[in-house]
Amino acid sequence: MIIVDTGVLYALADRRDTHHEACVRWLVAAPRSLIVPPLVIAEACYLIGRHLGATAEATFLDEFVPGKALSLGDLQQQDLERTAVLVRQYADLGLGATDATVIATAERLDIASIATVDRRHFTVVRPKHVGSFTLLPEVL
């Protein structure tokens, strides 16, 4: 299983994004167990809708049906509690709630791989369950 962050989803939707090609290549080869936390979906919808329009936003949401690559993750009380801890702990880094829920979800589900183009946050934060995250896809 892999937790998917906002940047990858936006890059997949926007052909002009710097990371579009790398994210498309990665998605084609990725396993089908890709989990997207609810806050990530909300953030991706906001960005896609704002920059690419309502049709693109709706097309993105269509990817969360059975048989597609993306699965809606759940957000539990313990995830929100851990999110608050992470946001406080990494306040100087500017770690927001969305990225913190990605980390909290990965910790709860014992997942070490994160699909993200955000190397800044996810290389600095130290998760409780592994020494560091494996970050996918390979981007420059």
Residue pairs with C-beta under 8 A, 6 or more apart in sequence:
1 31
1 33
1 34
1 35
1 109
1 111
1 113
2 30
2 31
2 33
2 34
2 35
2 111
2 113
2 114
2 115
2 136
3 35
3 36
3 37
3 73
3 102
3 105
3 106
3 109
3 111
3 113
3 114
3 115
4 34
4 35
4 36
4 40
4 70
4 114
4 115
4 116
5 40
5 98
5 99
5 102
5 114
5 115
5 116
5 117
5 118
5 122
6 40
6 43
6 44
6 47
6 98
6 118
7 19
7 116
7 117
7 118
8 19
8 23
8 26
8 115
8 116
8 117
8 137
9 36
9 40
9 44
9 48
9 60
10 17
10 44
10 47
10 48
11 17
11 18
11 19
11 20
11 22
11 23
11 117
12 20
12 23
12 24
12 27
13 44
13 48
13 52
13 56
13 59
13 60
14 20
14 48
14 51
14 52
17 23
19 117
19 137
19 139
22 137
22 138
22 139
23 117
23 137
25 137
26 115
26 136
26 137
26 138
27 69
30 69
30 115
30 136
32 69
33 71
34 69
34 70
34 71
34 115
35 71
35 72
35 73
35 105
35 109
35 111
36 44
36 64
36 70
36 71
36 72
36 73
37 73
37 75
37 79
37 98
37 101
37 102
37 105
38 72
38 73
38 74
38 75
38 101
39 75
39 97
39 98
39 101
40 98
40 101
40 102
41 61
41 64
41 72
42 98
43 98
44 60
45 57
45 60
45 61
48 56
48 57
48 60
49 56
49 57
62 68
63 69
63 70
64 70
64 71
64 72
73 105
75 101
75 105
76 108
78 104
78 108
79 101
79 104
79 105
79 108
80 101
80 104
82 100
82 103
82 104
82 107
82 108
83 97
83 100
83 101
83 103
83 104
84 100
86 95
86 100
86 103
86 104
86 125
87 95
87 96
87 97
87 100
89 95
90 100
90 121
90 124
90 125
93 120
93 121
93 124
93 125
94 121
95 121
95 125
99 118
99 121
99 122
99 125
102 114
102 116
102 122
103 122
103 125
103 127
105 111
106 112
106 114
106 127
106 129
106 133
107 127
107 128
107 129
110 129
112 127
112 129
112 130
112 133
112 134
113 133
113 134
113 135
113 136
114 122
114 133
114 134
114 135
114 136
115 135
115 136
115 137
116 122
116 135
116 136
117 139
119 135
119 139
122 133
122 135
123 132
123 133
123 135
125 133
126 132
127 133
